[in-house]
Amino acid sequence: MSTDADRRWFQDADFEASGWKLSFLADYESLLAQQRARDTVDEWTKWQGPLEQIMCVYARLFVGSASSTFTRHIQEMRGYVVD
């Protein structure tokens, strides 16, 4: 499951006990470390949104926020992805 919500939003619910693995961009820091080291803070900030969207687009389940344009874009992109 991927989400655009903050990790703290999920802290009270035990999703892993129900068999879900939650994914957040911070979980992939080791994979992204080289790119992050080359980028300035401003450049890295510009990468975060698109990377999170890609994770959410390809997740088996996505939990979004009803009023979020970020969520809306992810939902639109998920419509183009074939399982």
N, C-alpha and C positions, 0 to 999 in steps of 0.2 A: 504494500500500500504506500502510495506517495501522497503528499499533501503540501499545500502552500501555507498551511497553518504552522505556527511555531511549535517546537517540540514540547514546550510547557503545557500547551493545550491538551496534550495526550497523557500527561503524567499521572492523572488519577485513574485512567482506564487501562486495564491490563490486556492490551491487544495481543501481545505475544502469547499469553496463556490460551488465547482463542485460536492460535495458529497463524497469526498475521505477523509479518516482518515489516516494520515501519522503516521508510527510507527518507533520509534528510541529506542535503548536500554536504553537511559537515561529516557524515559517515564516509565520504569518499575523499577526504582531505589528502590522504597518503597518495592516492592516484593522481591528484591534481597539484601536488606540491611543486613539481618542476615548473609547471606553467605559472603558478602563483608566484614563485620566486623570480621569474622573468618579468612579470607585470608590475606596474606601479599599482598603488592602492586603487586609484581611479580606474585603471584598466580592468583590474580584477572585479571591481564592483559592477562593471558593465557586463561581465561574463556570468555573474551569479544568477540573474534572472533567467536568461536563456537556458543555462544548464539545469536549473530547477524545473523549468517547463518541460524539457526533454525527458527528465526523469519521470515527471508526472504523466506525460503523454504515453509512455510505454509501460507504466505500472499496470498491474492486473486490476487494481481498484484505485480510484482517485477520489479524495474527499476535499471538496472546495468550499468556498464561502459564497453565499448567494449574491452578494453585492460587489464581488471582486471582479475587476476587469481581467486580472491575472488568471483567475479561475475560468472566466468565460473563454479566454483565448486557449487555454489548455483543453477545455471541453470541445471547442471547435477543432483543434488539431487532432484530438482523439477520434473524431469522426472520420478522419482520413487514414487512420492506422488500421491495417488489416491484421487480425489475430493470427 
